[in-house]
Amino acid sequence: MARRMTIVFDDEELYTALKVAAARSHRPAKDIVADALEVFFEATPEEHNSILARARIKGVARNGRPDVERLLEELGLRK
């Protein structure tokens, strides 16, 4: 059974990237989101941590905060 959900994007760049990827791949945005969620939920704990860390770093960098290096250290990705 198909289920509906509304997703609100607080990040305009992320929304635009999704729409561009959908247009380039000739696929509906909902399929790309579903694929991304499937990868996320099927990830091993190590992969899951890496996905979350990369997303958090991108969010920090996108918001123009200068604390990316400190964040990398907190995540154990830099010493």
MOKA-V537805 format. One line per field, one symbol per residue. ss: DSSP state (~ for helix, > for strand, _ for the rest). phi: phi as a letter, one per 30 degrees, with the letter a starting at -180 (. if undefined). psi: psi as a letter, one per 20 degrees, with the letter a starting at -180 (. if undefined). Layout:
ss=???
phi=???
psi=???
This chain:
ss=___________~~~~~~~~~~~~~~___~~~~~~~~~~~~~~__~~~~~~~~~~~~~~~~~~_____~~~~~~~_____
phi=.dccaccccdcdddddddddddddchbdeddddddddddddcddeddddddddddddddddddiddcddddedddicbb
psi=ppqqqpppoiohhggghghghgghilqqhhhggggghggghiqrhghghgggggggggggghjjpjkgggggghijiq.
